[in-house]
Amino acid sequence: MPNRLVREGILTSERVDGLSEGAEIFYRRLMSTVDDWGRYFAKPALLLGQLYPLRLGTPRCPSGEDIVRYLDELEAARLIRRYSAGTGGGSQGYVEILDFRQKTTAKRSKF
């Protein structure tokens, strides 16, 4: 998992402040998971396993439907975008944090 610096601007962001509590927690966990380009898989099951590893199987763990709702909420707030890449039957869905602006060491994204 990459190391991340979270800027203090997140605390005064109107887009982040407008999120539900669950979506904000999801967004902050997503920021710790994405690659150096702000990208990761968009599949809810993969997001659940990566973002909530210690909550899996507990009452505190979000459901797959919650993850879809959080993604919708973040996209509506213009914090992320979802996209597909690949050809034919090998196309996969991904999520990208907009305005990520991390200093990257990678030359290209894994996703």
C-alpha contacts under 8 A as a table, 3 or more apart, distances in Angstrom:
res1	aa1	res2	aa2	distance
1	M	32	S	7.29
1	M	33	T	6.17
2	P	32	S	6.87
2	P	33	T	6.93
2	P	34	V	7.70
2	P	35	D	6.84
2	P	36	D	7.47
3	N	32	S	7.14
4	R	31	M	7.56
4	R	32	S	6.16
4	R	102	Q	7.95
6	V	10	I	7.44
7	R	10	I	6.20
8	E	11	L	5.77
8	E	12	T	7.59
9	G	12	T	5.34
9	G	13	S	6.06
10	I	13	S	5.13
10	I	16	V	6.81
11	L	16	V	7.80
11	L	17	D	7.66
12	T	17	D	7.39
13	S	16	V	5.30
13	S	17	D	6.06
14	E	17	D	4.88
14	E	18	G	6.07
15	R	18	G	5.37
15	R	19	L	7.03
15	R	77	A	5.71
15	R	78	R	7.54
15	R	79	L	7.31
16	V	19	L	5.49
16	V	24	E	6.63
16	V	77	A	7.75
16	V	79	L	7.94
18	G	77	A	7.81
19	L	22	G	7.97
19	L	23	A	5.87
19	L	24	E	5.74
19	L	73	E	7.10
19	L	74	L	7.52
19	L	77	A	7.75
20	S	23	A	5.25
20	S	24	E	6.20
21	E	24	E	5.20
21	E	25	I	6.30
22	G	25	I	5.25
22	G	26	F	6.14
22	G	70	Y	7.32
23	A	26	F	4.92
23	A	27	Y	6.02
23	A	70	Y	4.85
23	A	71	L	7.80
23	A	73	E	7.00
23	A	74	L	7.12
24	E	27	Y	4.98
24	E	28	R	6.22
25	I	28	R	5.20
25	I	29	R	6.19
26	F	29	R	5.15
26	F	30	L	5.99
26	F	51	L	7.53
26	F	70	Y	7.06
27	Y	30	L	4.95
27	Y	31	M	6.26
27	Y	74	L	7.56
28	R	31	M	5.16
28	R	32	S	6.87
29	R	32	S	5.30
29	R	33	T	6.65
29	R	51	L	5.80
30	L	33	T	5.06
30	L	34	V	6.22
30	L	51	L	6.61
31	M	34	V	5.84
31	M	38	G	7.35
31	M	97	I	7.67
33	T	40	Y	7.39
33	T	50	Q	7.35
33	T	51	L	7.14
34	V	37	W	7.35
34	V	38	G	4.97
34	V	39	R	4.90
34	V	40	Y	5.05
34	V	96	E	7.98
35	D	38	G	5.30
35	D	39	R	5.40
35	D	40	Y	6.55
35	D	109	S	6.89
35	D	110	K	7.12
35	D	111	F	7.97
36	D	39	R	7.49
36	D	102	Q	6.71
36	D	103	K	7.62
36	D	104	T	5.28
36	D	105	T	7.14
36	D	106	A	6.46
36	D	109	S	6.99
37	W	96	E	7.85
37	W	100	F	7.26
37	W	101	R	7.96
37	W	102	Q	7.40
37	W	104	T	7.06
37	W	108	R	7.62
37	W	109	S	5.76
38	G	96	E	5.34
38	G	97	I	5.06
38	G	98	L	7.49
38	G	100	F	5.81
39	R	94	Y	6.87
39	R	95	V	5.56
39	R	96	E	4.32
39	R	97	I	6.47
39	R	109	S	7.36
39	R	110	K	7.92
39	R	111	F	6.08
40	Y	94	Y	5.65
40	Y	95	V	5.46
40	Y	96	E	6.66
40	Y	111	F	6.05
41	F	46	L	6.99
41	F	47	L	7.20
41	F	92	Q	7.90
41	F	93	G	6.22
41	F	94	Y	4.35
41	F	95	V	5.96
41	F	111	F	7.18
42	A	46	L	7.51
42	A	47	L	6.85
42	A	82	R	7.12
42	A	93	G	5.34
42	A	94	Y	4.38
42	A	95	V	5.08
43	K	46	L	5.48
43	K	47	L	6.31
43	K	93	G	6.72
43	K	94	Y	7.47
44	P	47	L	5.02
44	P	48	L	6.04
44	P	64	G	5.59
44	P	67	I	5.85
44	P	68	V	6.60
45	A	48	L	5.13
45	A	49	G	6.31
45	A	64	G	6.56
46	L	49	G	5.24
46	L	50	Q	6.12
47	L	50	Q	5.19
47	L	51	L	5.68
47	L	52	Y	7.86
47	L	67	I	7.68
48	L	51	L	5.43
48	L	52	Y	5.48
48	L	53	P	7.27
48	L	56	L	7.66
48	L	62	P	7.56
48	L	63	S	7.92
48	L	64	G	7.32
48	L	67	I	7.42
49	G	52	Y	5.68
49	G	53	P	5.21
49	G	56	L	7.12
50	Q	53	P	5.86
52	Y	55	R	5.32
52	Y	56	L	6.36
52	Y	61	C	6.86
53	P	56	L	5.70
55	R	58	T	5.36
55	R	59	P	7.74
55	R	60	R	6.09
55	R	61	C	4.88
56	L	61	C	5.64
57	G	61	C	6.75
58	T	61	C	5.56
62	P	65	E	7.96
62	P	66	D	5.69
62	P	67	I	6.88
63	S	66	D	5.01
63	S	67	I	6.47
64	G	67	I	5.09
64	G	68	V	6.40
65	E	68	V	5.12
65	E	69	R	6.19
66	D	69	R	4.99
66	D	70	Y	6.09
67	I	70	Y	5.03
67	I	71	L	6.16
68	V	71	L	5.11
68	V	72	D	6.20
69	R	72	D	5.05
69	R	73	E	6.14
70	Y	73	E	4.99
70	Y	74	L	6.08
71	L	74	L	5.15
71	L	75	E	6.05
71	L	80	I	7.83
72	D	75	E	5.15
72	D	76	A	6.10
73	E	76	A	5.11
73	E	77	A	6.22
74	L	77	A	5.04
74	L	78	R	6.28
74	L	79	L	5.29
74	L	80	I	5.80
75	E	78	R	4.97
75	E	79	L	5.80
75	E	80	I	4.98
75	E	81	R	5.70
75	E	82	R	7.69
76	A	79	L	7.68
77	A	80	I	7.88
78	R	81	R	7.29
78	R	98	L	7.28
79	L	97	I	6.00
79	L	98	L	5.39
79	L	99	D	7.75
80	I	95	V	6.64
80	I	96	E	5.39
80	I	97	I	4.36
80	I	98	L	5.09
81	R	95	V	5.74
81	R	96	E	5.33
81	R	97	I	6.65
81	R	98	L	6.88
82	R	93	G	6.95
82	R	94	Y	5.62
82	R	95	V	4.45
82	R	96	E	6.34
83	Y	93	G	5.68
83	Y	94	Y	5.37
83	Y	95	V	6.40
83	Y	96	E	7.97
84	S	91	S	6.22
84	S	92	Q	5.35
84	S	93	G	4.41
84	S	94	Y	6.00
85	A	91	S	5.33
85	A	92	Q	5.63
85	A	93	G	6.68
85	A	94	Y	7.65
86	G	90	G	5.64
86	G	91	S	4.13
86	G	92	Q	6.38
87	T	90	G	5.52
87	T	91	S	5.23
88	G	91	S	6.07
94	Y	111	F	6.96
97	I	100	F	5.68
104	T	107	K	7.67
106	A	109	S	7.03
